[in-house]
Amino acid sequence: MMLCSRSMVQRVDIMRNTFNGFLVLAMSAALAHAQEQVVLNDSIVDFGQAVLVGDFDASEQVAAWLTSPCDGDIVALQILWFSADAAAIPTLEENMWVYAQGAFPDPGAVLLQLEGPVLTPGSLNEFRSIDKAGTPFAISVSEGEVFVVSLEFGNATNILAGTPSILRDTDGCQGGRNALFAPFQGGWINFCTFLQGDVAIRAVVDCAAPMGGCCLPTGECQDGVSSGLCVGLGGVYQGNNTDCGIIDCPDPMEACCFLSGGCLDLTAENCIAAKGFRQGVGTTCDAIECFAAGACCMPAGQCVEEVPPDVCEAAGGVFQGNDSVCDDVICPQPQGACCLSNGNCLILTDADCSIIPNSAWAGFETDCADDNSNGIADDCESGCNDPPQDIDADCDVDISDFALFQACFDTTGAALPPECACFDADADSDVDLDDYSAFQSVFTGMGAGCP
């Protein structure tokens, strides 16, 4: 909108024959809602005068800073809408907004968005619901609290051509009470720079909003809350005049992820019982992504990063959580046969076995069984599985064997650790790229298993 066109105004007489239904609407609202008060800046009354304001561009907003007269709930929004063309039809505008006070001329946080208001020319348009199903809204406010109500135009207006637009009063523009959002003019500006009156955007506050207990998303109960405030806090209103002393709020729900890839909103207790992964109070399955990938503690004690949970589980590993990294994980170390120089055998971790002089750890999932009864544990005797790279002896060469290969890679010297010797395919006393080629040739991937 060109700011200079704010001078394009048209004086309107507010009379029954031109402002169709205005008086009837005001009276019926007062009779039906005796505890409600209309909050306004403008002084427009029936049989008075007002000024039609234009021209606005689509996406511009005009806003009024309003003050609540009491502790209560905002239950309705109102706009006086008019056209110089008696045959003008209703218009579909973009949004109505309710904001916190903010720092004038910029409003604060959004408290309500009412999409697609239909405005009928020549009447007081009132909105009490946020959807076509008639769902009411209620925004809790305190006495003296300032809030902002705005209309966002969905159509450009040209009042000289009969396009409907908003009205203002004729007795001066109150400072800090009227603002304009003009995207092509740098954002929010003081509308009184161009107006000589207050815009007719109003709200209705229910000053007798009943109070009661509110069950919050955390599972806690809060007393003395209106239904509007309770909903605004994400809670469940327990009814008028209820008291937290007699309210048993349900345990809070949260997203619970399963290694299968599924997700359910459960209580923490039920998530743990189902062996799921808790995502935290306040989370929902609709708003999170379960287990994109993370660190996996392999059966051999190694940690592998960026592994999907199902792949980790299929490999016998333990998934450490979404986006986890190995630097933050301490994987439990497996035990295996510790072959002593005197021919004896103990079941120890690799770290504990290395403390004993001249001992050698035979690898994870080895034991001290002596099936051939020759006095030496079978896993302490020389020899590899078939194929040699099948270190975990599960009849396939898969990701768990690769984790061990990574730990042995680039090992040099004449005496390789027992768990690395079987990777030395070219028998050159190290595990290098040549041995990696041999490993690739027998890699079977996941799930081959023993026949």
Secondary structure, 3 states (H helix, E strand, C coil): CCHHHHHCEEEEECCCCCCCCHHHHHHHHHHHCCCEEEECCCCCCCCCEEEEECCCCCCCEEEEEEECCCCEEEEEEEEEEECCCCCCCCEECCEEEEEECCECCECCCEEEEEECCEECCCEEEEECECCCCCCECCEEECCCCEEEEEEECCCCCCHHHCCCEEEECCCCCCCCCEEEEEHHHCEEEEHHHCCCCCECEEEEEECCCCEEEEECCCCCEEEEEEHHHHHHCCCEEEEECCCHHHCCCCCCEEEEECCCCCEEEEEHHHHHHCCCEEEEECCCHHHCCCCCCEEEECCCCCEEEEECHHHHHHCCCEEEEECCCHHHCCCCCCEEEEECCCCCEEEEEHHHHHHCCCCEEEEECCCCCCCCCCCCCHHHCCCCCCCCCCCCCCCCCCHHHHHHHHHHCCCCCCCCCHHHHCCCCCCCCCCCHHHHHHHHHHCCCCCCCCC
